């Protein structure tokens, strides 16, 4: 009984916006289906968005590097990071294949860094040691797999994301109708 009343209280006042959950769910399902039906186009689109982000964030880093309050070393590092980011973005924009390769490298590096972090946490802490070490090993293996076979790895990731978006969309639609019924 108290769970239902707290749940009702949580949604009170937001019931008139139930349709936002519905629309969000529909959009999630549409994007998920697009990712499943056109995985290569999805990977290329995400890679090009990453390239644009690299250029924009690189420009901001360079500008920030010339700002006040940075030491000489931090200023140089910030400017160099910005220039590298811009160069990678321009390099990726020049070719969709390069953009996909850069996306794969970013994902692989993220997996590898996260894997090492989990391993170190597992070796340092007693609580959850086994799970952290297991998770770290899986992420390291995943990072190496993505580096070795970036095309198939990105397609697999796209399929997983597509399925996940469809599942999220279904739950958002259900939640939207549930919120609507609580308001009635």
N, C-alpha and C positions, 0 to 999 in steps of 0.2 A: 504494500500500500504506500509506504513512504517513498519507495523507488518510483512509483508511478507519479506521485505528486511532485517529486523533485524533477522528474523528467518533464512533466507538464509545465512546471515553473520555468524550466530552462527554455522551452519553446514559446512561452507566452509572449505575445507581442511580436514574435517573428513569423507567426502563422500566415500573415498576409503576404509574406515573401517566400512562401513555399515554392513558388514557381521558379525561383532562382536555383534551388536545388534540382528541380526538374530540368531546367535548361542546361545547367552544368552537367547533369548526368547524360543528357542527350549529346552534348558536345563531346564529352569523354568517350561515349560509345562511337560516335562518328570518327573521331581522331584514332581510336583504337582499331576500327575497321580499316581505315585508310592505311595505318601502319601494317596491318596484316595483308591487305590486298596489294599494296605497292610498297613493299619494304625497301627496295633499292632507292626509290624516289624519296622515301621518308629519310633514309640515312643521308642521302645527298642534301636534302633540305636542311636537316639538322647540322650537317657539316658546314654548309654555307652560312647558316646563322652563327655558328661558332666562329667562322672566319670574320664575319662582320663584327662580332663581339670582341675578337682579338684586336682588330683595328681600332675600334672605339675606345676600348679600355687601355690600349697602348698609348693613344693620344692623351688620354687623361693622366696616365702615369708620367709621360714626358712633361706635361704641363705641371703636374704636382712636383716633379723633380726640380723645377725652377722656382718653386714656391719658397716661402720663408720657413725657418724653424728646422731645417734638416741639416745634419752634419755633412761634411764633405763626402764621407763614405756612403751614407744613406742617399745623398743626392745622386751620386754616380750610379749606385745600384738601382735606384728608382728610374733614372733615365735609361740605363741599359736595358732594364726589364721592359720598359715601354717600347723601346726601339725593337727589341726582339719580338715582342707581341705584335707590333705593326708589321714587321717583316713576315712573320708566320701567317698573319691574316692576309696580306697581299699575295703571298705565295699560294695560300689555299684558294683564294678567289680566282687566281689564274687558271685553276683546273679543278674540276669537281673530284677527280681521282685523288689529287693532292689533299683536298679538303677532307675527304673521307679518311685518308691515311693519317692526317693530323688529328682528327677526331679519335681514331683508334689509338694513336699514341697517347693522347690525353687520358682516355679511359684506362689503358693499360698501366700508365704511370700512377693514376689514382688507385687502381686495384693493388699495385705493388706497394705503394706507400702505406695504404691502409692495412695491407697484409703484414708488413713489418711492424707497424704500430700495434696490431693485435698480438703478434708474437711477443713483442717486448712486454706488453701488458700481461700476457699470459705467464711469462717467465718471472715477472716481478711480483705479481699478486697471487695469493693463494686462492681467493674466492673466484670461481669461474675460470680457473687456470686452463682446464682441459678444453672448454668451449672457445676461449680466446685463442689458444694455440691452434685448434682445429680450424676456426674461422680464418686465422692468419694464413695457414697453409693453403686453404681453399682459395683465398684472395690472391696469394702469390701465384698459384697454378693458373688461376683465371687471367691474371695480368700477363703471364708468359704466353698463354694460349692466344690472347688478343694480339700480342705483338707478333707472334708467329703466323697467325691466320686472321688478319684484320677484317677481311671481307666477310667471311662466314661468321666470325664472331659478332660483328656489328649487325648482321642479319638476324642472328639468334637473339641478340639483345633487343632488336626492334620487334621481333615476334613476341618476346616476353612482355615488353612494354605495351604492345597492342592488346594482348590478352588482359593484362593488368588494367589498362584503361577501360576496357569493356566491363570488367568486373566492378571497378570503381563506379562507372556510369550507372550500372544496374542498381548498386547500393544507394547512389545519390537519388535516383528516381524513386526508389522505395522510400527513402528518408523524406523526400519532398511530399509524397502523398501522406506519409505518416504525420508530418508536421501539419499538413492541411487538415487531417482528421482530428488532431488534438485541438485545433483552433475552433472547430465547429461546435 
